[in-house]
Amino acid sequence: MNRKKADGRTRVTVVVALAANLVIAVAKAVGGLLSGSPALLSEAAHSVADSLNELFLLAALRRSRRPADRRHPFGYGMERYFWALLAAVGIFVMGGCFSFFQGISALREGSMESPSGYTAGLIVLGVALLAEGSSLIRAVYQLRVQKAGGGDPALRTVLAEDGAAVLGVLLAAAGMVLHLLTGAVVWEASASFAIGLLLVYVAYRLGKEARDHLIGESVDAGLRESIRELLIRQPEVDNVAELLTMRLGEESWLLAARIDLAPGLDSERVELVCVRIKREVEHTWPQADHVFLDITEAPAEPPSGSSASAVDGAGGAGPQWPVQE
């Protein structure tokens, strides 16, 4: 239920950002065409890119909640990071590259100066600043209320987009004002280049984060140490030989541990111990949706021809897990 509520809040935040960006994109485009401002046109492209990205994030929120099936036994949580990666690409291509193009065009051809158009453009930027700022405040508020939501790629993407949008509006306004005061188009060209660099940086950070999750990122070191301490505190556990973790989504991860049990335990006791440890891990960390225990110490009297018993948390056979660095 908590996950559904968190998703609902994130969805509202994304919808608010989408509505703001759609309106602002149209206003910036009209203002940019009227004034001939390359910086304002760069910001229009920025808002169009953000609008498309919000659609990606809404798709991520819906598709990542699908239950596990035979083809995807660990669920669809990774879809959030896939769509977040597409959003990063959209920011880079539609926002960053178009801003560089506008800056180069302004330096080569100049811009059509229209004082009245520039006044309208500055008014549009003022309205955009209020809208983008309101969306940013909404995202920051959710992050503070929903502290665990800091890892949600959809929320983090909205925060990055809104933060970049607010800074982009300020850069565009500065470039337009300096152009009007000095008559030098280089100021607006510089603003377009600065907006492009800003968007490329945001795209890089979001893309890197999505990549890290998609290739199988472990939980943080502090959480791994807490899991290890819980396992080693069990009276039947002599040693935790290996501990593997992997994030499967926003609030879902896999745990696989190779543990040495104290000698002298019969096979029935080993199974009961594994079930108890698994339940304790899942109770302490509800995000541990998949827990596997690999027992490397043989019982006191193993069956003939058997040297070890490998069981998972439900008592079934477990794999031999690779070593985690």
Secondary structure, 3 states (H helix, E strand, C coil): CHHHHHHHHHHHHHHHHHHHHHHHHHHHHHHHHHHCCHHHHHHHHHHHHHHHHHHHHHHHHHHCCCCCCCCCCCCCCCHHHHHHHHHHHHHHHHHHHHHHHHHHHHHHHCCCCCHHHHHHHHHHHHHHHHHHHHHHHHHHHHHHHCHHHHHCHHHHHHHHHHHHHHHHHHHHHHHHHHHHHHCCCHHHHHHHHHHHHHHHHHHHHHHHHHHHHHCCCCCCHHHHHHHHHHHHHCCCEEEEEEEEEEEEECCEEEEEEEEEECCCCCHHHHHHHHHHHHHHHHHHCCCEEEEEEEECCCCCCCCCCCCCCCECCCCCECCCCCCCC
